[in-house]
């Protein structure tokens, strides 16, 4: 799953995991793509944790993202979702890099952006 700015094929990766407007869910077994609206997009607080729970609920095994907050990472790690650092602006390029094993695991998490409007 990848946080993205638009629900279309040539979309870019959103720099905010928890406040991304959409998520691109790619099924590696069937080679299908689905776009999911992020219900936490405009949440008053806890967007990262809510977004992380959405990732878990979708059954994703991996998250490809620019950055991730510590609270969201805790939820994802508990569900054994691997978190990878994106390398490119485009979602498609990052998905391709992931499939080739070229993305690194994200190991540094920020404390979160609180009181985001």
C-alpha positions as CSV (number, residue, x, y, z in Angstrom):
1,X,0.0,0.0,0.0
2,X,1.3,3.5,-0.9
3,X,-0.1,6.9,0.3
4,X,-0.9,8.8,-2.9
5,X,-2.1,12.3,-3.9
6,X,-4.7,11.2,-6.5
7,X,-6.7,8.1,-7.4
8,X,-5.2,7.7,-10.8
9,X,-2.5,5.7,-12.5
10,X,0.3,8.3,-12.7
11,X,-0.1,9.6,-9.2
12,X,2.7,10.8,-7.0
13,X,3.5,9.5,-3.5
14,X,2.0,11.7,-0.8
15,X,4.6,13.0,1.7
16,X,2.3,12.5,4.6
17,X,1.3,8.9,5.3
18,X,-1.5,9.7,7.8
19,X,-3.0,12.6,5.8
20,X,-2.7,11.2,2.3
21,X,-6.0,11.6,0.5
22,X,-5.8,8.1,-1.0
23,X,-3.9,4.9,-0.7
24,X,-2.9,2.7,-3.7
25,X,-3.4,-0.9,-2.8
26,X,-1.5,-3.2,-5.1
27,X,-2.2,-6.9,-5.1
28,X,1.0,-8.7,-6.0
29,X,-0.7,-12.0,-6.6
30,X,-3.3,-10.7,-9.1
31,X,-1.4,-7.7,-10.4
32,X,-4.4,-5.5,-9.7
33,X,-4.5,-1.9,-8.3
34,X,-7.2,-0.4,-6.2
35,X,-7.5,3.2,-4.8
36,X,-8.9,3.6,-1.3
37,X,-10.1,6.9,0.2
38,X,-8.3,7.7,3.5
39,X,-11.0,8.4,6.1
40,X,-8.4,10.0,8.4
41,X,-7.4,12.5,5.7
42,X,-8.9,15.4,7.6
43,X,-9.1,13.9,11.1
44,X,-8.6,16.4,14.0
45,X,-6.0,14.1,15.6
46,X,-4.7,10.6,15.4
47,X,-4.5,10.5,11.6
48,X,-1.4,8.3,11.5
49,X,-2.8,5.7,13.8
50,X,-6.1,5.6,11.9
51,X,-4.3,5.3,8.6
52,X,-2.1,2.6,10.0
53,X,-5.2,0.7,11.1
54,X,-6.7,1.1,7.6
55,X,-3.5,-0.5,6.2
56,X,-3.8,-3.4,8.6
57,X,-7.5,-3.8,7.9
58,X,-6.8,-4.0,4.1
59,X,-4.4,-6.9,4.8
60,X,-1.4,-5.2,3.4
61,X,2.0,-6.8,4.0
62,X,4.1,-3.7,3.1
63,X,3.8,0.0,3.3
64,X,5.8,2.2,0.9
65,X,6.1,5.7,2.2
66,X,8.2,8.9,2.4
67,X,8.0,9.0,6.2
68,X,6.0,7.6,9.1
69,X,5.2,8.7,12.6
70,X,6.1,6.6,15.6
71,X,2.5,5.9,16.7
72,X,1.6,4.6,13.3
73,X,4.8,2.6,13.1
74,X,3.9,0.9,16.4
75,X,0.5,-0.2,15.0
76,X,2.1,-1.4,11.7
77,X,4.9,-3.2,13.4
78,X,2.4,-5.0,15.8
79,X,0.6,-6.3,12.7
80,X,3.9,-7.3,11.0
81,X,3.5,-4.8,8.1
82,X,6.9,-4.0,6.8
83,X,7.6,-0.3,6.2
84,X,9.7,0.7,3.2
85,X,11.2,4.1,2.4
86,X,10.2,5.4,-1.1
87,X,12.9,6.6,-3.5
88,X,10.9,8.3,-6.2
89,X,8.1,10.8,-6.5
90,X,5.9,8.5,-8.6
91,X,3.9,5.6,-7.0
92,X,4.6,3.4,-10.0
93,X,8.3,3.8,-9.9
94,X,8.4,3.0,-6.2
95,X,6.2,-0.1,-6.7
96,X,8.6,-1.3,-9.4
97,X,11.6,-0.7,-7.1
98,X,9.9,-2.6,-4.3
99,X,9.2,-5.6,-6.6
100,X,12.8,-5.6,-7.6
101,X,13.9,-5.5,-3.9
102,X,15.5,-2.1,-4.3
103,X,13.7,-0.2,-1.5
104,X,15.2,-0.1,2.0
105,X,13.2,-0.7,5.2
106,X,12.3,2.6,7.0
107,X,14.0,2.6,10.3
108,X,13.6,6.2,11.6
109,X,10.2,7.4,12.6
110,X,9.2,10.9,13.6
111,X,7.3,11.7,16.8
112,X,4.2,12.8,14.8
113,X,2.7,16.0,13.7
114,X,0.2,17.1,16.3
115,X,-2.5,19.7,16.0
116,X,-2.3,19.4,12.2
117,X,-5.0,21.4,10.4
